[in-house]
């Protein structure tokens, strides 16, 4: 097991958010295409700044509004989420997620948001020509969990059709294939 898979939701968030913030800092062109069909690099960051604020806001949990500076907005959101995760009372607050049941805030952030930041780190790195080393144990666990959803994963509208990968593909490549990314994707020349 890796250090990341053995860590707490607070530690995982801190780690994946730091990686993503570094990728934001290394991005010089927000209009470059990404492995996510029809998205540009800026769309990835905007997505991560929008849906958590909307989802958590629907449960009375406020996150800062995003501004024009993507790096500053992501850092402000990261700090707010980290404060929640580091506060045991807040982290343990129960959110009612309808069909998904009642879950503590820390589990919601860990299972939905931190996982999304983890996966989109690969997208932003690929799009902008940066290197990122994603935790293999986390990628393997995520790929297995998402693959177990079968067609319901794509029915959610948040993932593309699975992309076949080689039998000897590593865990990150397997994860990308499961979520509808071509692990061999390269930016257009």
Secondary structure, DSSP 8 states (H G I E B T S, - for coil): --TTTTS-HHHHHHHHHHHHHHHHHT---TTSB-SSTT-BHHHHHHHHHHHHHHHHHTTT-------S-HHHHHHHHHHHHHHHHHSHHHHT-EEE-GGG-EEEHHHHIIIIIIHHHHHHHHHHHHHHT------HHHHHHHHHHHHTTTHHHHHTTSS-------TT--HHHHHHHHTT--TT-----
